[in-house]
Amino acid sequence: MQEQLENIHVIQKIYSAQGNTYEEVISNFHNLQKQHLTKLFKYISNENELNQFQLKGSVIGVDIEHTNEIGFDGQISIVQIKDDEDVYIFDVIEIGLENQKLINVLKLIFEDDKIIKVFYAGSTDVLWLKRDFQIYIQNYFDLKEIADMCKLKGGNSLIYLWKQYCDHQVSKSYKNNMQTSNWAERPLTQEQLIYAAYDCYYLPYLRYVLLQELTKIDIKQQIKIFLKFNKTVNKDYKKPILSNSELAKVIQKEYNLLMQIVTETNDTSPIYQLLQTQPAAVQLVQFIALEIMKVRQEYAVHHNDPVESLEENEQVILIAIHIYQRLNIPNIQDYKLTYPDYQNYQNQQYQFTLEYISKQIDKDWEVYFKSFCKGLYQSFLYDINFIKYGLTTIFESLQVLQIPESKNKQNQQKIDQKKQKQSEFVEKFTRKKPAYGNCKIYTKENFFLCNCDEKKIRWYLKQGLADLICEDPPTIQLKFDPSGFKEEGSDKAQYVTIERVNQCVICGKENELLKFHIVPVVYKKHIQGKRSYDVVCLCLACHHKASALNDKLKIIIAEKYNINVKQNKKDSLLLMVKNLIKSVMAYNKKKQNLPKEAYQKFQIQFNNQIEQLKNQQLFNQINQFDLNNLKYEDNLININDESFSGFVVYLKLNEELFNKNEDNPDQGKLIVEQLKTEEEIDEFLVFWRDNFLNEMKPQYLNEAWAIDHKFKRTFGDKSQYNPNNQLQQKQTDDQD
């Protein structure tokens, strides 16, 4: 009986503070989830902002981002807390680890046994809080332990739980990249802050969900979980000093990664060939690496520096390989007789190995190598400059030995060229001004009509169709009744009246933005009145990915509607004409200072392009220019002759003619023409929107954006977007 009472007490504690019923909690969560996450988290980065914090509710989600870039033990970078309404992000580095006000706030939360703290795999988080703030958590709850016990079909990872229960999907690689990003550097990026907010945002909700799964488990198993929670919070923090065997595992892992890269890049360097065939040589390399890592760790503890502040693990392996090369051992098989297992320090041969290495160094090594390595193997005095000098010099020597200087320069040139091209693309194509100005338009009756850009505001003012009623943000009141506007019940009102955020709708990035058409322009331009709704902002990386997905889908759509898409665009007559015109324009820009060799290259290029045109049957049917008038010199066209210039002018003037007769019709127009009814058009639009949602997983769409949006836009006589007014505006811009 006593045992049963104890069991009931334990289960009551696990299930405490649920508040509402299971169904109500799920319903409330999904309603809240529709809100924009960037409006939910509050970033607290100084002592004064701590006054903003006011915990709401008795169940909180907790996550911690940690950095190994500060001190030997590392340090907490930020603490994320999700309560009933908000996500709070406490910037520990900015506020200060020793800030008493921060410590008091955190202690008040984590040591209150009435507040349930929900973590995912939080055992290390618990230790970090003990180490940095001397906090001993009360009422700890770990979702991973519950997921492990419930044996869920899809696994126990947080990514799976998000996808299964929260309709939130991220890739494993993205989560790993963000988790290992630089949490010591300030300021933190918007992407880091949003990632951090997500890491705790769903935890309280997932607790409710998994507790329902837990009820299906035997009562004794449930009690085991609670006891495990107690064991976690009672565990003491220990400095992360690795034993010899633990260091050996690190070395083995790094060595295997290096050899994997060697295999993938087909590196045929003699040293790697030797290591792949001589196990004894590998053992000696690992032995040397272990000695370096031991000294590195001792130094880091003594000076409270990050372990890898002297050299990173992979560089230690490369240094060890270089030291082995400089030992110049004639026959590794003979040496194997006296060489010990590098993990076995009980063996007397350990000392013999060190002595052998020192003798080899004395024979043929430069002064700084001698000093460094002798000191290294004797665990010499802690002198940071000496260690850094020795390690850096060895590594630089290794780089010179493995990669010829000319190859280094070539590689660097390729990297620089790639960066330059990317910078030029960003400069040329990404937006320099905000995509959304969030200017305001009101009707004559003072009803808010929509947000818009500043260009639209200027147009209405210039036409005398509106009055400026506010300058910041620019706001106008129309002097006419807009066509199709309804004061209430309009299905466009909510979407166009919400302010747009200038950020990528997929990842939230706020720079390098381009506009992206969810429904490709090739179709949208033929659908009357449905042009702007599906235009969103994407960052450069997301735009590349989304465009590639759309290109693949266009081919599938063309096949569905039996449209023959010409795959070889090089055979396109219109494209040939355009390419020749572009080539001539490029020549005209450069011809004043053009060397003779370059001039001849242009001659050859133009000659080939014209010959290709002559071979096109369709071109011969359309062309009215007498190509026999073209003058040649040395069998190549004289590109400075008037007849050649006249031919190019003819192509420019008749470009539309070649387009009309092109045997590659507008596939978008052909497809839209097959959509006979308004319902079919709406289904077509929904298809593209659904593909965008499923493939790209946008997190920051306008809250009122809907996949089944059906509003068909009409343009009144005075609308800026009336085709006649657009033509008038273009003519005005050309005159200006």
Sequence and secondary structure as in RCSB ss.txt:
>XXXX:A:sequence
MQEQLENIHVIQKIYSAQGNTYEEVISNFHNLQKQHLTKLFKYISNENELNQFQLKGSVIGVDIEHTNEIGFDGQ
ISIVQIKDDEDVYIFDVIEIGLENQKLINVLKLIFEDDKIIKVFYAGSTDVLWLKRDFQIYIQNYFDLKEIADMC
KLKGGNSLIYLWKQYCDHQVSKSYKNNMQTSNWAERPLTQEQLIYAAYDCYYLPYLRYVLLQELTKIDIKQQIKI
FLKFNKTVNKDYKKPILSNSELAKVIQKEYNLLMQIVTETNDTSPIYQLLQTQPAAVQLVQFIALEIMKVRQEYA
VHHNDPVESLEENEQVILIAIHIYQRLNIPNIQDYKLTYPDYQNYQNQQYQFTLEYISKQIDKDWEVYFKSFCKG
LYQSFLYDINFIKYGLTTIFESLQVLQIPESKNKQNQQKIDQKKQKQSEFVEKFTRKKPAYGNCKIYTKENFFLC
NCDEKKIRWYLKQGLADLICEDPPTIQLKFDPSGFKEEGSDKAQYVTIERVNQCVICGKENELLKFHIVPVVYKK
HIQGKRSYDVVCLCLACHHKASALNDKLKIIIAEKYNINVKQNKKDSLLLMVKNLIKSVMAYNKKKQNLPKEAYQ
KFQIQFNNQIEQLKNQQLFNQINQFDLNNLKYEDNLININDESFSGFVVYLKLNEELFNKNEDNPDQGKLIVEQL
KTEEEIDEFLVFWRDNFLNEMKPQYLNEAWAIDHKFKRTFGDKSQYNPNNQLQQKQTDDQD
>XXXX:A:secstr
 HHHHHHHHHHHHHTTT  S HHHHHHHHHHHHTS GGGTEEEE STGGGGG    SSEEEEEEEEESSSTTT E
EEEEEEE SS EEEEEHHHH TT HHHHHHHHHHHT TTSEEEESS HHHHHHHHHHH    SSEEEHHHHHHHH
T TT S HHHHIIIII     HHHHHHHHTS SSSSS  HHHHHHHHHHHHTHHHHHHHHHHHHTTS HHHHHHH
HHHHHHHHH         HHHHHHHHHHHHHHHHHHHHHTT   HHHHHHHH HHHHHHHHHHHHHHHHHHHHHH
HHHT  GGGS  HHHHHHHHHHHHHHH  S HHHHTTT   TT TTSTHHHHHHHHHHHHHHHH  HHHHHHHHH
HHTT    HHHHHHHHHHHHHHHHHHHS HHHHHHHHHHHHHHHHHHHHHHHHHS SS S   EEEE TT  EEE
EE HHHHHHHHHTT EEEEEETTEEEEESS  TT  SSS TTHHHHHS   SS TTT   SSEEEEESS HHHHT
TSTT SSTTEEEEEHHHHHHHHHHHHHHHHHHHHHTT    S GGG HHHHHHHHHHHHHHHHHHGGG  HHHHH
HHHHHHHHHHHHHHT HHHHHH  S GGG  EETTEE TTSHHHHHHHHHHHHTHHHHHHT SS  HHHHHHHT 
 SHHHHHHHHHHHHHHHHHHH  S   TT  TT        TT TTSHHHHHHHHHHHHH 
